[in-house]
Amino acid sequence: MDQVRFGIIGIGNMGTSHAKQLLRDIRGARLTAVCDSNPERLRWAKENLPESVRTFSDANAFFVSRAMDAVLIATPHYDHPTLAVQAFESDYHVLIEKPAGVYTKAVRDMNLAAAKSGRKFGIMYNQRTNPLYAKLRDLVLSGELGEIRRTNWIITNWYRSQSYYDSGGWRATWAGEGGGVLLNQDPHQLDLWQWTTGMMPARVRAFCHFGKYRNIEVEDDVTAYVEYENGATGLFVTTIGEAPGTNRFELSGDNGKIVAEDGKLTFWRLRVPEPKFNAEYTGGFGQPECWKCDIPVGEGEGPQHRGILQNFTDAVLRDEPLLAPGEEGILGLTLSNAMHLSAWTSDWVGLPLNEDLFYAKLQEKIKSSTYRKSTGPAGGKLLDVSGTH
Amino acid sequence: MDQVRFGIIGIGNMGTSHAKQLLRDIRGARLTAVCDSNPERLRWAKENLPESVRTFSDANAFFVSRAMDAVLIATPHYDHPTLAVQAFESDYHVLIEKPAGVYTKAVRDMNLAAAKSGRKFGIMYNQRTNPLYAKLRDLVLSGELGEIRRTNWIITNWYRSQSYYDSGGWRATWAGEGGGVLLNQDPHQLDLWQWTTGMMPARVRAFCHFGKYRNIEVEDDVTAYVEYENGATGLFVTTIGEAPGTNRFELSGDNGKIVAEDGKLTFWRLRVPEPKFNAEYTGGFGQPECWKCDIPVGEGEGPQHRGILQNFTDAVLRDEPLLAPGEEGILGLTLSNAMHLSAWTSDWVGLPLNEDLFYAKLQEKIKSSTYRKSTGPAGGKLLDVSGTH
C-alpha cells in the first residue's frame, strides 16, 4: 500500500476541518469517502469536495462500501466507541476524535475490538504534538524532576459564551455530549495530565458545578483533587466561565519544580535533591540551592491535527509508532468519569473506576433531564473551529 | 501620654526580634519590661537589654508590676488568648503575635475580654503592611475586579527541614503548637486570603497529610477547597515539603483576573465585564477584549513588624486606626481550624465553625499523641528568625 484511503464519518465542525487537511496536507493520505446523516452537511460535501469523494447518508452503507482503508470518526462523542467497534469489525483502521467516548464501559469494548482486529487505532490527541508538553514529558519520564510530589493544572481558559451553547442541540446535554467542560474542552488536558507524568491517580475527589455560569445542565466549573499511589497529590481546576482564564501546569518533585505556562517551560532545579538536602542539613531555615532554568522548547504549538493525521497515515503505511494510540483514550476519560462520579456521589472515587456505577448514574441524569434547548441567535449553525483544538 | 511603655512576654525567637525593634526603631515606644519562664532567655535579657528594662520570670508578677502600658505577647500559640485575657483584665493594651491562638473557642473569650476592657488590641499581621497585598485589597474592595468567582492561592514556599523541627520541643506537636504548617507558617496567608477579598467561605473541604515529609505528628501538606456564599470557589495549597515552592495568588472575577506573584500585581482587565459580554455576544468562540495591566505597587515588602509596632503605638498614643485589629485574628484561625476539622472528619465543615467539636477533636489528638521529639543536631537552640515573617 502506498496510499491510505480515508473515509470520514461525521462531517460537522471537526470532520470538515479534517477533510480539508486530508485533501491538502497529508503525505500518503487520500480522502475517498464521507458519511453524515445530516442532509445539509451531505449537500455541502457534494458541492465542496472533489467528485472522487463518495458520500454516504447511512453508516452501514459506508462501512460495507470498502471505499476506504481507514475510518476517521468525528461524530458526537457517544457514537465514537460504537462506530469504532463497527469499523474494526469491518476490518478498517480507525482514528477517533477525542474524547474516546462518554463512559469507559463502552470504551473498553472499543479497545477489545481494536485488539482483536489487529488494525491501527489512533485518537486525535493533537496536543501530544505540542513541543511544550512533549518536552515536559521528556523531563519527567527521563527522571530530571525526580519523584513527583504534586501536579497542579489550572486550565480555566476555555471561555465559552451562552451563544456557543445555543449553537447546537446536542451540546452540553447529558443525552447529547454526556457532560460539559470535562467532555468537550478538557480531553486534551486530561490526557496530557497523565501522559506527561506517567501517573494515574489512585483516588479522586471532585467538586463540579452544573449550569453555574451558563444555561446548561452539565458541569461548567470543576475543581478536582487527586491522590497518587506514590503519595503525591494533584489538582485540576477548569471552567468555561472565566475570562481571560489561565493555563498553568505546575509539577513539583524531588529535584525542584517545573511550570508550563504561556508556551514556556521553566525548571527550578535543585542543585541536590531535596531528600538529600533534608537528610544532611543541620541548620534552621535553610533550603536547597536552586537554579532557575529556561528549558528550550520548539517554536509554536507543533503540527497539531495535521501531525496526528500524518503520524496515523505513516503508522498504517510503514508501521511507524503511534504518538497517540487509541487504547490510551480510556485514561483521560477515566479521569473525567471519576470526577463526575465523585461530584454525583459527594464522595471519593477510587481507581480502577466502578464503571457500572458510573454508567447507571449517567443514565439517571439522561432520564431525569428536563432540559430543552432554546435556540439562540446562533442556533444550529456550524461554528468556525479553526484555531481551536 | 507621649510614650507607650511596652512589656514583652515570651522572648524567644520573635519576642527577641521585637525587643530589638522597640529599642531602636519605633517612635513613641519604649521597652520597659520582659517576661520569660526560661532562665536562659532571662539571663540573655539581663546581659543584652538596657538596665532600665525590668525582667520577670513569673507572668503574674509581670502583670501586677504596672511596668508597662502595653503587653506584647510572643509566647507559644496556646498561651496567646489566656495571657491576653489576663492582660486586658489587668487593664493593659495588648498586641499579640500570630496566630491568635490554637482554637477559636479561646480566641472568642479573648475578643470578649478585649471589648470589655476598652483597651487597644492588635495582632502581628505584618503582611498587611506589604504594599502588594494592600494594593490587591484596594483593587478588590474598590470593585475593580467585580464580583469574585475564584480565589486560588498556591503557598508552598514555606520550606522547612527536619533540623528546623528538631530545634524546639514544642514545635509541630499537637500539645505544643496545635498544628503544623497551618498554625506556624500560614497564619499570614490565611489572614490575607480573607482580608484582601473581604470574603470568608461558607464551607470548607480540606485534605491534610500529617508527617508526610517530616518526622512530625502534625500536618505538613494541605489542599483546601472552599465555597463562598456568592457561589465563588477557592483553593489554598500549602506545604513545608517542597523546594523551591510557589507563592502565587490568583483571583478571578467578573472583570478579569489578578495574579500576585514575585512581588508583582498583574490585572488582566476585561474591557466590558464578562456577564455583559456574555449577554450580548451572538458568535461562536469569541471572548471579551482583555488588557494586561501592570499595577503599580510600592517597592519592597513594606515596614512589616516595624510597621505594625509603629501603627499599634500610634493607635495607643493618638487613637490612629489599627491596621490589624486583634479581633480579626479569629478569622484566619477559623479557616485553619475548619481545615483540620474537615481532614479529621473526612467531611465538609460549614462556617460558622462547630467550635466545641473542633476543641474536642484537638484534645483527642493531644491525648493520643505518642510522639516524642528526638533532639537533632540543632536541638533546642534559638533560631535566627531575621528575614522570616
Interface residues (C-beta under 8 A of the other chain):
Chain A: R149 R150 N152 I154 T156 Y159 R160 S161 Q162 S163 Y164 S167 R205 F207 H209 K212 R214 D221 T223 Y225 E227 G231 T233 L235 V237 T239 G241 E242 A243 P244 G245 T246 E250 S252 G256 K257 W268 L270 E274 F277 N278 A279 Y281 T282 G283 G284 F285 G286 Q287 P288 C290 G376 P377 A378 L383 D384 V385 G387 T388
Chain B: R149 R150 N152 I154 T156 Y159 R160 S161 Q162 S163 Y164 S167 R205 F207 H209 K212 R214 D221 T223 Y225 E227 G231 T233 L235 V237 T239 G241 E242 A243 P244 G245 T246 E250 S252 G256 K257 W268 L270 E274 F277 N278 A279 Y281 T282 G283 G284 F285 G286 Q287 P288 C290 G376 P377 A378 L383 D384 V385 G387 T388
